[in-house]
Amino acid sequence: MASRSWPAQTVLESRSWNPDFSTSSSAPCARAASNTTGSKPNWFAVPTVWLSRFVTVFPSCWSRKPASWTKPSPPDRRTVSFIALIPARAASTRLPDKPLADIAGKPMVVRTADRAALSGASQLFIATDDVRVQAAAQAHGLTALMTRGDHPTGTDRLAEAVEQLGLPDDAIVVNVQGDEPLIEPELIDAVAAKLLARPEADIATCACPLADAEALFNPNVVKLVCTADDRAMYFSRAPIPWARDALAGGERVLADGLPAWHHIGLYAYRVSFLRRFPTLPQGMLERFESLEQLRAMEHGHQIVVHRTFNPPAAGVDTPADLERVRRFYSKQM
């Protein structure tokens, strides 16, 4: 179900950011408020709790904000229980043996697992069809499950993995793609929390605002539209929603305020759905759009969407992607 093409300007820098200045003695306002040595009062001292709230509500990473959307609160890891599963298939037409590609001394699938381990997942497993991937995972202290090599999709591989693990139907599994060595742990937590908070849904996924008109009209960038309460209405490679007036003259523009969302291919599933998925016949919409998530929707399964203004770093699909990620890791060493 992956939707994998990202805007060209997606950044790779770590976006970890702590908005709570109230506990930091080095915070400018904390220093100003505690300045009792001067003879004059500092009229510009601001209570740190106000500053903390201001920065929390208006972080600098927010860019184009579609109308009628409120930033959700971050998930509480103490109340979100889930398992991270990383499907890793060695066969790749564009990048053979991709899970084993070296990134600063570790295989890519291990780098991805390292990032996923920083999330709130209670357990983490790799699901593969290649004994070399299993051996590489075990060499780094990870558990790898051997699955069949004839699975048509990564979701089918997950379905076999949950059977091997004997997971209960109400458990939540987050599918972390094995070629995402820059995945943000906070995003993994957020999609799991979204599904946990919506018992009527079987799947949760993520989206960020479309960056520009080029992305809107790019069929490799999957778009989605949601209800006001974050239920996915449709996924498409076409430019949706269609801004009739702005595009009436044939221009290719991103209309101001258009609630256009770029799908991020990270999913959380209820195990009960994963057990049913292999039995669902492929639907007509899935065949035309070539989007696996439409199969679930065509059969009446609800998908809820975690919306974020932090576009994730791109995954690895090509040799050029691999070199980009290697350069990033080399700067961190």
Secondary structure as GFF3:
##gff-version 3
##sequence-region A 1 333
A	DSSP	alpha_helix	28	33	.	.	.	ID=ss1
A	DSSP	alpha_helix	48	57	.	.	.	ID=ss2
A	DSSP	three_ten_helix	77	79	.	.	.	ID=ss3
A	DSSP	beta_strand	83	88	.	.	.	ID=ss4
A	DSSP	three_ten_helix	98	100	.	.	.	ID=ss5
A	DSSP	beta_strand	102	103	.	.	.	ID=ss6
A	DSSP	beta_strand	106	107	.	.	.	ID=ss7
A	DSSP	alpha_helix	108	117	.	.	.	ID=ss8
A	DSSP	beta_strand	123	128	.	.	.	ID=ss9
A	DSSP	alpha_helix	131	139	.	.	.	ID=ss10
A	DSSP	beta_strand	144	146	.	.	.	ID=ss11
A	DSSP	alpha_helix	154	165	.	.	.	ID=ss12
A	DSSP	beta_strand	172	175	.	.	.	ID=ss13
A	DSSP	alpha_helix	185	197	.	.	.	ID=ss14
A	DSSP	beta_strand	203	209	.	.	.	ID=ss15
A	DSSP	alpha_helix	213	217	.	.	.	ID=ss16
A	DSSP	beta_strand	223	226	.	.	.	ID=ss17
A	DSSP	beta_strand	232	236	.	.	.	ID=ss18
A	DSSP	beta_strand	261	270	.	.	.	ID=ss19
A	DSSP	alpha_helix	271	276	.	.	.	ID=ss20
A	DSSP	three_ten_helix	277	279	.	.	.	ID=ss21
A	DSSP	alpha_helix	284	289	.	.	.	ID=ss22
A	DSSP	alpha_helix	293	298	.	.	.	ID=ss23
A	DSSP	beta_strand	303	307	.	.	.	ID=ss24
A	DSSP	alpha_helix	319	332	.	.	.	ID=ss25
###
